[in-house]
Amino acid sequence: MSKSSKIKNTADAIQGVVKAVPIYQDMFQPAAKETGKNLETAAKSVRLALAPVAALVWGYDKIKDYVQTTLDAKLKNIPKEQLVTPSPTVAGPALEALRYAGHNPTLRELYANLLATSIDAKTAHEAHPAFVEMIRQLTPDEARVLKYIFERMYLPIITVRVRLRGKKTGFDYYSDFSDVAETTGCQFPALTPQYLGNICRLGLAEFHRNSYIADEQMYRVLEKHKAVVSIKNEIRKRFNVGTVVVKEYVGITELGRQFCKACIMPKE
């Protein structure tokens, strides 16, 4: 079987998956059973709000075209005898997920990389079925942050702590600050602590508390960041006390390395 035929077979397998996942048309039907003017107005508002979402849901033809074209490009340098049929536990959920993530270039690229990994006999073992669900639980911003951590193996973070007067202890006022979201062009840099929390929750990275990396310059850059300076000033005005900066870092896990190799790093 030729390389193109194998890739085409994978794309053709989408049809059954796509047809098995219904699009709930009833959300766009008139609210015939509702009584009262207020209820009808609310139903119309809901339909208007949901209409753009329906337009973003990919159909079978669009998924097939995207998969065919993308996999052809990603696997063009792989010998045809090295191409294998992907595991249904990976390919099936990945193709299904493309229906709802295909409109987002960052997320659809992750699914395409995972499919390409699963078709190459030399890398198929790295395409874990759980990765589809992990991609589903990542935002595009989090994918960018994870890629950054993977490429460097660690990410310095700082926590600004309130220093209580006359005591050796304090409490954390702002935790897990990093400028990684700005560096990687994320849409919502202010959500960086939440991004890191979710990535670590998924087991792709982990917080290293009470430990820090040796590069002091990286921490100095964070301490001089305008957001950190603002936080310190806010603490002084609010509590009339000093602050302590706690140095820590986030490191990639073994599972995170496997995920990034299979889903984030370009196959080509």
N, C-alpha and C positions, 0 to 999 in steps of 0.2 A: 504494500500500500504506500502511495506517495506521501510526502510530507504534507502537501496541501489537502490531500484526502483525509488524513488523520485529523488535521485541524478542523476541516469542514465537518467531520463526524461529531467533533466536540460541539461545534456551533449548532449542528442539527439537533443535538440532544437537548438544546434549550427549549424546543417547542413543547415537549411534554411538561417540563418544569413550569414554563410560563403559563400554559393552559391550566395547570393544577392550582395556580394562585389567582383567585378571583379578585376582580376590582369591584368594589362595592358600589354599584350604580345607584342603589337606593338613596344614597346620601344626596344625590342630585335630583331626585324626583320631587314633585310638589308635595308639600306636607298636607295631603288630602284629609288625613284623619284628625288633624289638629283643629280645634275649634277656638274661636276668639281671634280678634284682630292682632293682639299682642303676640300670640303664639305664632301666627302666620308670618308676622314681621320678623320675629326672631329666626324662624326657619329659613327665610329668604337670606337673612344676614349670614347664617351659617353656610348656606350653599355658596354664597358669593366668596366667603372666606376660604372654602375648601376647593373651589374651582381651579385656582392656580396649581394646587397640589396635584390634582388629577392630570394636569398637563405635563407635569414632571415625571410621571410614572412611565417607564419605558415599556414598549410593547415588544413582541417576539422579534419582528423584523429588525427593529433598531438594535436590540441586543445581539442578534445573530451577525449583523453587519459589523458592529463594533468588535465583537469577539474575533471574527474571521480576520478583519484587517489588522487588529492589534496583535494577535498571536502570530500572524504571518511575519510581522515586523520583528517581534521579540524572539522568535525561534528561527529566523532566517539563517543563522550561522550554526545551528545545531544539526548534525548529520541525521538524515531521515530515519536511519536504523536505530537512532537513540530516542526517538519519539515513541511514547507509550500512551495507552488509553488512561486518562486520569481516573483516580478513585472517585466513585459516585458520591462518597461522603464529603469530598472536597468540592468537586465540580458542580454537583447539584445545588447545594446551598449557595455557592458563590454566584452561579448564574441567576438563581432566584433573587439574591440580594441586589444584583445589578438593576432589577426593575425599579428599585426605590433609591439607589445611590448613583445610577448612571448619569444623572444630570450634573453630578459634582465631579470635576476632573481629578481632584486629589484622591477621592475614595474609589472611583472606578479604576484608577491606575493600580491601586492596591489589590483589588480583585483580579485585575488582568495579570499582574505579576504573580499572584498566587496560582492562577490557572496555568501560566507558563511554567512555573516551577513544578507543578504536578504532572505536566506532560513530558518533561525532560527526565529520562530514566536516571540520570546522575544526580538529580536534585529532588525527585519525587518524594523521597523519604522525609524531606524537610517541610513538605506541605501538610501540616497537621490540620485535621478537620476542625479543631477548635479555633483556628485562625479566622475563619469566616465570621464567627460570632464576635471575636475580638475586634475585627474591623467594624462590625456593626456598632460597637460600643465606643468607637473613637470618632472624634470630630476631625475635620480637616486640619485645624490648628494643632490638635494633639498629635496627629501623624507627622507634622512638620517638626514638632518638638522632639518626638521620639527618634526621628531620623537624625537630628542634631546630636542627641545623646549617644546614639549608636556609633556615629562617626568619630566621636571623641571618647567614648566609653564612660564618661562621667560628666556631671554638671554641677558646678559650685552653686550653693544657695546660702542665703543668710536669713536669720530670724531676728527681728528687732524686739528686744525684751525690755520691759519697764523695770528699772532698778528701784526697789522700795527703800526709802530712806531709813537708815538705821538697821537694815536687815540684810542678810546674805542672799536672800532669795528674791524673786520677782515673778513676773508673769509675762507670757508672750503676747505682744500687741499685734505684730504682723509676722506671719510665718511663711517660710519657704519662698522668699523673694528671689527672682532671677530675671535677667534681661533677655532670656532666650526667645521669648515670644516676639520681642521687637527685632532681634537679630534675624529671626527666620521669617519675618513678615506676616505674623499671625494677625487675624482680623480683630481679636479681642485680647490684647496683651494683659489687661487687668485681671484676666482669669487664669493667669499662669499658675498660681498655687493649686487651683482646682484641676487644671490640666495635669500637673505633676501627680496630684493625688489619684486621679483616675488611671493614669498610666501605671502607677505603682499598684493600684488595686487589681489591675488585670495581670499583675505578675511580670510585666515586661521590663520594669525597672524597680528599684527599691531605694528607700531613704536610708542613708547612713547617718544615724544620729550620734552625737557626741564624737564625731570624727570628721576630719576635713582633709582636703588635698594640700600638697606642699606649695602650690603656686600662690603665694600671698598676693601677687599683683591682681589676680582674678577677683579676689575678695575685695581688694581696695577699690577696684572699678565699681563693684556693686555698692559699696558703702558710700561712694561719691555720687551715685545715681540720684537724679533730682527727686525721684519718688521716695527713696530712703531718707534723704535730707528732709523732705516734707513730713514724713512720718515721725522723725525725731523731733522736729519742731512742734508738731501736734501734741506729742507726749509731754514735752516741756510745758506747753501752755495749759494743757488739760490737767496734768498731775503735779506740775512743778517739781519734777524729779528728773534724774538722768536716765540714760539708756545703756544697754549692753547689746552688742552685736554677736550673735552666736553663729559660728561658721560650721556648715555641714555640706553634704553633697548627695546627689542622686546618681546611682550607678546602674548600668544596664545589667540585666540578669541573663542567664544562659537561655531561658525561654525567649527573652527579648531579642537576643542575638539571632536565634533561629527564626523568629517572626520577621525581623528586619531583612534577613537574607532572602526569605521566601516571598515577602509581600512589599517591602519598601524599596529595596535596592533594584534598579532597573535590570531586567534579565538580559537585555541586549548589551 
